[in-house]
Amino acid sequence: MTSTGTRAAVAITKLQSMPSLFTRRALRTVVTICLLMSMRPGSGYGQTGKPERPPAGKRTTTSDDGNGLIDVQPSDLLKTPVTNNWTSYNGDYSGARHSGLTQITRANVGRLAAQWVFHPRTVSPLEVTPVVVAGVMFVTSANDAYALDAKTGKVLWHHIRAVSQGLVDDPAQHHNRGVAILGTRVYMETDNAHLLCLDARSGHLIWEVAFGTGNKNDGATSAPLIVKDKVVVGISGGDAGVRGFLAAFDAETGEEKWRFWTIPGPGEKGNESWPGDSYLHGGGATWMPGTYDPDLNTLYWGTGNPAPDFDGSVRPGDDLYTSCLLALDPDTGALKWYFQFSPHDLYDYDAVQTPVIVNARFKGQPRKLIVTANRNGFLYILDRTNGKFLFATPFMNTQNWAKAIDENGRPIPAGRTPDEKGVRVCPANGGATNWYSPSYDPSSHLFYFRSFEACAIIQSNIKPFEVGRTYYASGTRSVDEPAKAYINAFDLNTLDFAWRDLQIGRNKGWGGVMSTATGLVAYGDDANNFVILDGQTGKPLWHFHVGQLVHASPMSYAIDGKQYFAIAAGSDLFSFALP
Amino acid sequence: MWPRRVEALLVVAILFGCASRGVQAQSTNAERGAQRFMEYCAGCHGADGMGGDKAPALVSPSNSTHLSDSELFRIVHDGTKGGMPPFAQIGDANIRAVVEFLTRLRNNAPPTNASAEAAVPGDVDTGRTLYFGKAQCSACHLMQGKGGFIARNLTSYGRTRSAEEILHAITNPDTPLVPSSQVATVTTRTGQKLTGPLRNEDSFTLALQTEDGRYHLLSRSDVTDIHYSGHSLMPRDYRTRLSPKELNDIVSFLIIASRNPPPDKAEGR
């Protein structure tokens, strides 16, 4: 401390001898900054790209009181359930998307009113879930990032970055699902698979890493996930023939720490599905945030479909590790176990739906579980300590691609192999559910999720991989049958549905769900409404017509004792609270 | 040529101080454009060009980024069918200045020929040392990922500015004053005094950022007094704190650093 104290003293002396042109306030400002700079360990001149932290023992708060001070510690990210702050895409690490806030209840939710609307203007529909820390909300729209006053929706800073040209498929739509936050920094992925580190207090770019493989079909749409001192990112482009991976970067420096390839290379287990260099285009994208169990020190992350989507003849066998849940060591990226929901998938059944961490009794025994509703039409319960299959049940009435799930959790295919003429497959390639978030209420043990009942004619033919093109190897046709959507409540105590709410509306909704400690469930319906239900009964309690289809999942936060719900709808972000 | 011109400018600056007439005389086209923008454009398009209730953003990727200067000129001159009124009455020179200012607002503006090719007036390495040392620029300004957060990021600042313009900005700060940089002192109902840049303000709320990075998000009803300093945090004595050579060195560092992309990371793996 001696040396830094001396430096500060010198700075003050020099400043005080300055001419009168220098006003007192400006003097005080510069001195204060000098003192702050000098006192912070590791923050000397030229080094302040690091997260700045007050000296040990002098830290004020955990930024959980709406005080505007953004300094998120790794321990802050362990809080579950989330309350005032919503610190990551899914809220907490469990992926339960369950808020511990209790101000808004069944009794008063009818008085909920719009507080503000934010219109970022760069992309539609928005797919972001905002992150809120200390009353400041962080939002992304295409490659732009914003900090907002979460009470008013007014912009505090805006980091502008032009969208990328020449992308393929989903990333070419420039969707982005939000930020991760650690210390005084926020992290986001760009449409062309760069990881940006921004100063959360200013929006200024601190560093940037291109994390793709150089394949021009690479892209990114997800929000990163912070685990301890690392930022974990996934890749999009599974329908465009990328080689999927998860990668972890040092949150301070941007240095790559590990990379796990979801398509094994030559000599690795599972490579037998990938003859020649086909592993370089095998898909298995990792395009939604995973979950993390700090007690087991395990990262859970879903992988997408194999590529090409509909032609399985070029990828014999199970096509590891596509359509899987991976359990990884977050420190090294080493694989602990995997569970494959749809071996040798032929129907675009990504398995990137949130793997929700649940501690509950299963058939009377307390267990550490993963609960997830899969795009293939089955809800699964796994033992998350070892990946052992415990339970599956279909949640789509018209499911026809699998005869059953066997005792090990492996589907028994019904033999519907796509060909040039096409086969009718249910669920359609869009899935019986999709990336829109599920939710889990630990007090009621109800697991909530949106499901979709639709079939498609899926066709296939042989097609080579091409840079700059999608790699479906043929396509799909819709069938002339009415589709249905449901919001579901699955009871982990009874292993049956508590209720299913049939959605009424002309659109295909893409709205995820969240739940609260007061038994509410919030989501966007199929008729451009933001809706809050009674989580016990499924009865709607309140709605607001946002006038645009919801392609996002809601969140909740609180400032100065006031609870808010926020939801992106169409090209706008809405916030609601009691009057 | 450049060093002599810059030295001459410095001599003028030192001899005449920062009297407003002197500042006016030295105003560049872009600075005039900034002033005209605040007068004619900011009311609808926002002070930062990011759009408002009546008009769209001018600097976001989906809007004017791809328009040429002549297209922008025509829009400002003639207005649009979408409802923007014509501004022919402010004169072609002012319109050109506004267009130049808009070009600089864009984050991905290409370097001008002047700054991309011209020699710089001082020593870049010495300038870097000054930037992160004696001159204390990095206490507030980020440069290629290093430095403070309270003031603007200078990483690409020198890409589109001449040495004279940068020198002028260092020695004559706040011409013009960017609204979101203006320092205000707010007194709250509880008697708390808060001083820092006013990041956002309207008839109902204030967002003030203190130097610890904290955002104070206040309702007008929580505020009993607000004093606008008329200045940003930028010190206003650099022409006396630093020698002409040191100023030239910093200017040179800002230009050269902006030509080079941030080391390694931005270029990918």
Boltz contact constraints between the chains, C-beta under 6 A:
constraints:
  - contact:
      token1: [A, 18]
      token2: [B, 237]
      max_distance: 6.0
  - contact:
      token1: [A, 19]
      token2: [B, 240]
      max_distance: 6.0
  - contact:
      token1: [A, 21]
      token2: [B, 236]
      max_distance: 6.0
  - contact:
      token1: [A, 21]
      token2: [B, 237]
      max_distance: 6.0
  - contact:
      token1: [A, 22]
      token2: [B, 237]
      max_distance: 6.0
  - contact:
      token1: [A, 26]
      token2: [B, 235]
      max_distance: 6.0
  - contact:
      token1: [A, 29]
      token2: [B, 233]
      max_distance: 6.0
  - contact:
      token1: [A, 30]
      token2: [B, 235]
      max_distance: 6.0
  - contact:
      token1: [A, 32]
      token2: [B, 211]
      max_distance: 6.0
  - contact:
      token1: [A, 33]
      token2: [B, 139]
      max_distance: 6.0
  - contact:
      token1: [A, 33]
      token2: [B, 211]
      max_distance: 6.0
  - contact:
      token1: [A, 37]
      token2: [B, 139]
      max_distance: 6.0
  - contact:
      token1: [A, 45]
      token2: [B, 132]
      max_distance: 6.0
  - contact:
      token1: [A, 45]
      token2: [B, 133]
      max_distance: 6.0
  - contact:
      token1: [A, 45]
      token2: [B, 138]
      max_distance: 6.0
  - contact:
      token1: [A, 46]
      token2: [B, 132]
      max_distance: 6.0
  - contact:
      token1: [A, 46]
      token2: [B, 146]
      max_distance: 6.0
  - contact:
      token1: [A, 48]
      token2: [B, 147]
      max_distance: 6.0
  - contact:
      token1: [A, 49]
      token2: [B, 145]
      max_distance: 6.0
  - contact:
      token1: [A, 49]
      token2: [B, 146]
      max_distance: 6.0
  - contact:
      token1: [A, 68]
      token2: [B, 214]
      max_distance: 6.0
  - contact:
      token1: [A, 68]
      token2: [B, 215]
      max_distance: 6.0
  - contact:
      token1: [A, 68]
      token2: [B, 216]
      max_distance: 6.0
  - contact:
      token1: [A, 68]
      token2: [B, 217]
      max_distance: 6.0
  - contact:
      token1: [A, 69]
      token2: [B, 214]
      max_distance: 6.0
  - contact:
      token1: [A, 121]
      token2: [B, 57]
      max_distance: 6.0
  - contact:
      token1: [A, 121]
      token2: [B, 60]
      max_distance: 6.0
  - contact:
      token1: [A, 122]
      token2: [B, 60]
      max_distance: 6.0
  - contact:
      token1: [A, 122]
      token2: [B, 62]
      max_distance: 6.0
  - contact:
      token1: [A, 135]
      token2: [B, 217]
      max_distance: 6.0
  - contact:
      token1: [A, 136]
      token2: [B, 215]
      max_distance: 6.0
  - contact:
      token1: [A, 149]
      token2: [B, 207]
      max_distance: 6.0
  - contact:
      token1: [A, 149]
      token2: [B, 217]
      max_distance: 6.0
  - contact:
      token1: [A, 151]
      token2: [B, 217]
      max_distance: 6.0
  - contact:
      token1: [A, 152]
      token2: [B, 205]
      max_distance: 6.0
  - contact:
      token1: [A, 154]
      token2: [B, 200]
      max_distance: 6.0
  - contact:
      token1: [A, 156]
      token2: [B, 199]
      max_distance: 6.0
  - contact:
      token1: [A, 156]
      token2: [B, 207]
      max_distance: 6.0
  - contact:
      token1: [A, 156]
      token2: [B, 215]
      max_distance: 6.0
  - contact:
      token1: [A, 158]
      token2: [B, 50]
      max_distance: 6.0
  - contact:
      token1: [A, 160]
      token2: [B, 107]
      max_distance: 6.0
  - contact:
      token1: [A, 162]
      token2: [B, 61]
      max_distance: 6.0
  - contact:
      token1: [A, 162]
      token2: [B, 108]
      max_distance: 6.0
  - contact:
      token1: [A, 163]
      token2: [B, 61]
      max_distance: 6.0
  - contact:
      token1: [A, 199]
      token2: [B, 149]
      max_distance: 6.0
  - contact:
      token1: [A, 201]
      token2: [B, 149]
      max_distance: 6.0
  - contact:
      token1: [A, 201]
      token2: [B, 213]
      max_distance: 6.0
  - contact:
      token1: [A, 202]
      token2: [B, 149]
      max_distance: 6.0
  - contact:
      token1: [A, 204]
      token2: [B, 142]
      max_distance: 6.0
  - contact:
      token1: [A, 204]
      token2: [B, 153]
      max_distance: 6.0
  - contact:
      token1: [A, 206]
      token2: [B, 145]
      max_distance: 6.0
  - contact:
      token1: [A, 207]
      token2: [B, 145]
      max_distance: 6.0
  - contact:
      token1: [A, 207]
      token2: [B, 265]
      max_distance: 6.0
  - contact:
      token1: [A, 208]
      token2: [B, 265]
      max_distance: 6.0
  - contact:
      token1: [A, 208]
      token2: [B, 266]
      max_distance: 6.0
  - contact:
      token1: [A, 209]
      token2: [B, 265]
      max_distance: 6.0
  - contact:
      token1: [A, 210]
      token2: [B, 268]
      max_distance: 6.0
  - contact:
      token1: [A, 254]
      token2: [B, 265]
      max_distance: 6.0
